[in-house]
Amino acid sequence: MASPERNDNPEQEKAEVALSDVASYDNANMKEATYGNLTALAQAAATDHALTTLEAIRIYWRAFFWCLFMCMGALLWGYDSQVSGGLLSVPSFRRDFGGTIAGGDPSNTNDYVLAASWQSAFNSVSSVGGTFGALLLGYISDKLGRRGAVAVACSISVVAIFIQFFTPPHKNGMLLAGKLINGFALGMYVSSAGSYCAEVSPLALRGITTASVNLWIDLGQFMSNGVIRGTGNRTDAYAYRLPFALQWIFPAILLAGLPFAPESPWWLVRKGRADDARRTISRLAGPTIDADLQLRQIQETIVLEEQYASSARYIDCFRGVDARRTMIAMMVFVLQQGAGVVFVLGFSTYFFELAGFADNNAFNLGVGVTAIGVVGNLLTFYTVNKFGRRFIFNWSMAACTVVLLLIGFLSISSAQGPRWAVAAFTIIYNFIYQTGIGPLGYVIFAEVSSAKLRSKTVGLGIWTNSLCAMVVNIVVPYLVNPDEANLGGYVGFIFGGIAFAGTIWAWYYIPETKGRTVDELDVLFEREVPPRHFAGYRIEEHEK
């Protein structure tokens, strides 16, 4: 076998040293070895494909547990996003950070209001921080590992919660600073969770564990609604300080468990720690799995990706085939926001009130809507492997489009019947969203990225999510509120039109990643297979 040519690129040379036991392949032989029927990639792929979901949970229960554990940080993302809107309805919060209405009674907390500009800032500042946290995640995660990135996020979050908890009344800038810093940590939490699950899970569990990111987000929203429901009637500062303080629980749990959590074997191999990677694989899967074969699969996949691209910088996410993969990872979150989730779910209580429910009952129904979302997420654990990513994402985009347009048409009438129907459709919408677009976005964006650029591609996806959420959270209140555009349910037409365009885009560009190993996805993207043909494409039948 011919010796590999010397490379003067220091980064590539370092990678070759780290992979010295497989770097002896030259380009021609490596390509032949990769696609042959007797390679480690083929053997490992056959093993992965043979496992059912239940068998994978039984064998890889440790990996399953640690993936769920590392997703816990996503709960804080959901909690923070929901607690912002919830606190705006707490009288003592409005008293301590707002002012009285014209002619209002200072002794009456119901006469206090918050400026619309400050409300927009309070709702969106976490998303601003999340954009920066998601981008920096790629660098931190590559340097410190997936566990190290989560530890950094926990440390930042603890400090940020401290700032929010101890903010004195009317120090609005200090409170915003605390939320901004915490948003930075939240962006890192969600990005780290997606990367970790994609790299630690076996093929049969990858869809379930990556979908768990959205489940934790929904659990955080549900928890936030319950906490505000329990503390919001207090008349002292603890009406809003307690919801802030409860966030400390989860960074504390994560920091306590991280020393025992296994590091990603992909990251260990890239750092030249093959023995540590082998031990980690054995620990995650137990003695029944061929750890050497799985290690070889990781090594050969990394060498294969080195053939396609020698560097792993952010700019590489937008070059060649990886640009297409990055576009998909970012667009799934554009489509989430374009499908009107902030409009429908953020204003569900408003729609319940229009239907004639008392304020208290409307809030309770809002909590119920969130609970339905949790049920929908749990259902995805079955459907994601049964029906595949592309099918579920596409049908849920189409269904959300229909519901949004129906909300728009029903809002034309002011009769009680259509108002009840709009309230019912908010519940239906949440179930559809949380069984489709919501969790599948986190599955697809983690799976379409190459192993080499995963932490950066995932970070770009969460950056897009944060940016779009920030924009929508600022714009939607101006469209809906009676003192602004006062469009109410007519906003359903706007988001329905965006969702319709998104449905068409998804049909042409969302690939089916179900049942595909990392190296198989590399081949499919390199060969520029149309996304709608991913499921039926047989690599061995198209060998050149």
Salt bridges, closest charged atoms under 4 A:
ASP8 OD1 - ARG6 NE 3.95
ASP80 OD1 - LYS179 NZ 3.08
ASP96 OD1 - ARG95 NE 2.90
ASP142 OD1 - ARG146 NH1 3.67
ASP142 OD2 - LYS456 NZ 2.37
GLU199 OE2 - ARG146 NH2 2.76
GLU199 OE2 - ARG454 NH1 3.44
ASP236 OD2 - ARG234 NH2 2.79
GLU263 OE1 - ARG147 NE 3.86
ASP275 OD1 - ARG278 NH1 2.94
ASP276 OD2 - ARG273 NE 2.91
ASP276 OD1 - ARG279 NH2 2.24
ASP292 OD1 - ARG278 NE 2.59
GLU300 OE2 - ARG296 NE 3.15
GLU305 OE1 - ARG270 NH2 3.40
GLU306 OE2 - LYS452 NZ 2.64
ASP316 OD2 - ARG313 NE 3.67
ASP316 OD1 - ARG319 NH1 3.23
GLU447 OE2 - ARG206 NE 2.63
GLU447 OE2 - ARG389 NH2 2.75
GLU520 OE2 - HIS49 NE2 3.34
ASP522 OD1 - ARG325 NH1 3.01
GLU540 OE2 - ARG538 NH2 2.89
GLU541 OE2 - ARG538 NE 2.91
GLU543 OE1 - ARG527 NH2 3.34
